[in-house]
Amino acid sequence: MTDSQVLDIATDAILMATKLAGPMLLTALTVGVAVSLLQTVTQIQEMTLSFVPKAVGLVLVLVFAGHWMVRELVTYSERLWASIPTLVGG
């Protein structure tokens, strides 16, 4: 296995992790900012008020985007397994 093959695999893995984590992180960020803004305006400082909406948002992302996320991960895994003969032989 050459150095460029290792770097290609590492780059693809980082890209896949970013692609899969992106929707959840953006949802948590958006909900967190909205809840913080609401807490600032209303001066309600309840800890569960920031946790529960984030958890609900993440569950909704998993419900709506979970199928896509699993399909992307399976496609990446199949492609990685299929490339093993070319990696060992080179």
Secondary structure, 3 states (H helix, E strand, C coil): CCHHHHHHHHHHHHHHHHHHHHHHHHHHHHHHHHHHHHHHHHCCCCHHHHHHHHHHHHHHHHHHHHHHHHHHHHHHHHHHHHCHHHHHHC
